Amino acid sequence: MDRIIKETNCSDSTVLDISDRFSLTGFIDFIKEEDFKESENTLIGVDQHGRKFLSVLVYSELPHVGTIFQRYADSDSEIAYGTCYNPFDGIWNSARIHSFKEIIDRIKALKLGKTIIIDDISYTFKKQIKN
């Protein structure tokens, strides 16, 4: 996770304190759009087990928050994914765990204001206004 946070320039993201929050699944799958401040799209933090995480808020037709996190507190090389939104939407999903490089490239593109397209769905850091 350190590599992902550093290479995506998310080290300066707001730190979300989730020390008193947990999920019955053991995953960090409870972070919602409401946890983000206005015009904020990334959050970082550490859970009660010492696992680092990065949450990303993206928009397609609806908002979607996806969180990638250290699967085990003592291993920085294994990551997992959690969301309380549709697990098959978002810039990565539970059906396709991506390489660190792919995750880093997607977050960098979004931070540059680009739209990324996955499975014919467009994702961006900005809310999409319907006419």
Stockholm file with secondary structure:
# STOCKHOLM 1.0

chainA/1-131         MDRIIKETNCSDSTVLDISDRFSLTGFIDFIKEEDFKESENTLIGVDQHGRKFLSVLVYSELPHVGTIFQRYADSDSEIAYGTCYNPFDGIWNSARIHSFKEIIDRIKALKLGKTIIIDDISYTFKKQIKN
#=GR chainA/1-131 SS CHHHHHHTTCTTSEECCCTTCCCTTSSCCCCCGGGSCTTCCEEEEECTTSCEEEEEEEESSSEEEEEEEEEETTEEEEEEEECSSCTTSSSSBTTBCCCHHHHHHHHHHHHTTCCEEETTEEEBSSCCCCC
#=GC SS_cons         CHHHHHHTTCTTSEECCCTTCCCTTSSCCCCCGGGSCTTCCEEEEECTTSCEEEEEEEESSSEEEEEEEEEETTEEEEEEEECSSCTTSSSSBTTBCCCHHHHHHHHHHHHTTCCEEETTEEEBSSCCCCC
//
